[in-house]
Amino acid sequence: MSKIGKRPIPLPEGVRVTVHEDEVVVEGPHGRLRQRYEPEYVEIVVEEGKVRVIRKGDRAAFKARHGLYRALIANMVHGVTQKWEKELEIHGLGYRARLEGKALVMELGYSHPVRYEPPAGVEVEVPDPQRIVVRGIDKQLVGQVAADIRAARPPEPYRATGIRYKGEEIVRKAGKLGVK
């Protein structure tokens, strides 16, 4: 039995889970999320204050989807109650970010500013010019937006400049010495 899959998901107050033929809908104070699932592999049961995912077989495909769908539903419940958040740091001389309306504008050492328009359902905040906070109810979308922003200038290993996740360790490389 999957260690993750067998644990029930507690439903906080104000969260409603509805199971349709091949889709789970989670509604909460911050919004609504939908997730398709494969009913031939798992059964999703909503009982008093809990959601349980029950697998329908013992082969590897059933076991894999058991933990997967339990984790996806738990992430949806967390997202509609508390929102997901990723924080990015900008390191480098003259590197900074600012908001223009909803668009994120970053100056990253290129000859032009880099402009990023976040998709619907994701908020981008710039508390100071060296920090970017990405928030939203969909964990996957928040992670993808943070990865897209980081890709504008990924951290480089020689001077450790660029955009990195908060707390990310950059393995520094020694430069060429040029000694013969």
N, C-alpha and C positions, 0 to 999 in steps of 0.2 A: 504494500500500500504506500502510495506517495505521502511523504511526511508533510508536504505543503498541501496537497490535494485533500487530505482527510480532515483538515482543520476547518471548522465552520467560520464564516465571515460574519462578525457581529454588525448589525445595522444600527448606526446612531439615530437619534431622534431626528425626524424631518427628512429621512432618506427613504425612498420608495423604489423597490426593485420589481420589475414586471418581466415575466418570461413569456415570449411568444414562440412560434414554431421553431425558428432557428435564430432567434435574436434575444438579447437581454437588454433591457432599458433601465438605466439607473438615473433617478431624478433626486436632486437635493437642493439645498439653499443657493448654490452657486451655478446650477445649470443642469443640463441633461446630456447623458452620454449613451451611445448605442454600441453594441458589440455583437457581431454574428458569431455563432458557435455551431459545432457539428453535433446534432442530436443523436446521430448513430453511434457516437463514442461516449458521450456523457449525458447525464440528466441533471438539470439544475432545479433544485427544490427551494422554495421560499417558505420558511416556517416562522413562527412567532419570534421576530427580532433577529433572525439568522438566515443566511443563505448557505446551502450546502451543495457541493458538486459531487455527484456520484458517478463513477465510471461503470460502463456496461460490459466490460470484458477484462481479461488479464494479459492480453498481448501487449507488446511494446507501444504500439500506436495508441492504445487506450490509456496506458499509463502516462505517456507523454502529454496527452491532451488533458488529463485529469489535473495535473499541477498547473498547466498553462492557463486553463480557463478559470481556475480558482484565483490565480495571481492577477489575471486581467480584471476580474470582477472586483477583487479587493482594491486594486489600483483605481478603478472607477469610483468606488465608494469613497475612498480617501480624497479623490479629486473633487467630487461634488460637495464635500464637506469642508476641506481645508485648502484646496488648490495645491498644485505642485509648483516648485520653485527651483530654478537653477541660477547660480550667481557666477558671473564671469569677471575676471580682472584683466586690465590692460596694462602692460608693462612696456616701456620704451620712451625715449626722449621725444616729446612732442606728440605722442600718441594720445588721443582722447576721443570721447564719444559725447554726443548730445542728441536730444530729440527735436525734430521739426515736425510738429503735429504728432502723428503716430509713427512716422518714419524715424528710424535710427540712422544717424549720420556719424561715421567714424573717420577720423583722420589717422591713418596708420602708416605714414611714411611713403605713401605712393604720391604720384603727381596730382592726384585728384582725391576728393573725399569718397569713401565707400558708403553707399546708401542701401539700407535694408528695410523693406516693408514687411512687417510681421503679418502672418495670416490671421484670419478671423479666429477668435477664441483664445488668442495669446496676447498678453500685455507685456510691453517692454518698458522698463523704468531705468533711469540713469540717476542714481542718488548723488554721485559725484563723477567728474569726467573720467576717472579710471575704473569705475565699476558699472556693470550692466546686470540688471536683474530681469529674468524672464519668468513669467507666471502664467498659469492656465490650469484648466481642469483635466485636460487630456495629457497624461504622463508622456506618451510617445511623441505627441506634437511639441510639448515643451522641450524635450530632449533634442528633437530634430532642429528646432529653431535655434537652440543654444549651440548645436554643432555647426549649423550654417553660419552663425555669427562668428564662431571660433575659426571657421575655415577662411574667413576674410584675411586673416594674418595669423596662422598657427604659430605657436611658440617655436623659436629656432634654438638649436642646442648650443650654439657658441656664445651668444650674448644673453640668451633667455628672454628675448623681447618678443612681443606678440600678445595674442589674446589667449588666456588659459582659464580653466575652471577654477573656482575658489578652492584652495587647498591642493591643487594639482602640483605634483613634484616634477620638475624638469631636470632630466639627467644632462648635466653640462658636459661638453666635450672640450678637450684641450685643443687650442689652436695650433697651427703649424709653427714650429720654432724657427725654421729657416737656417739652422746651424749645420755646417758641413763637417 
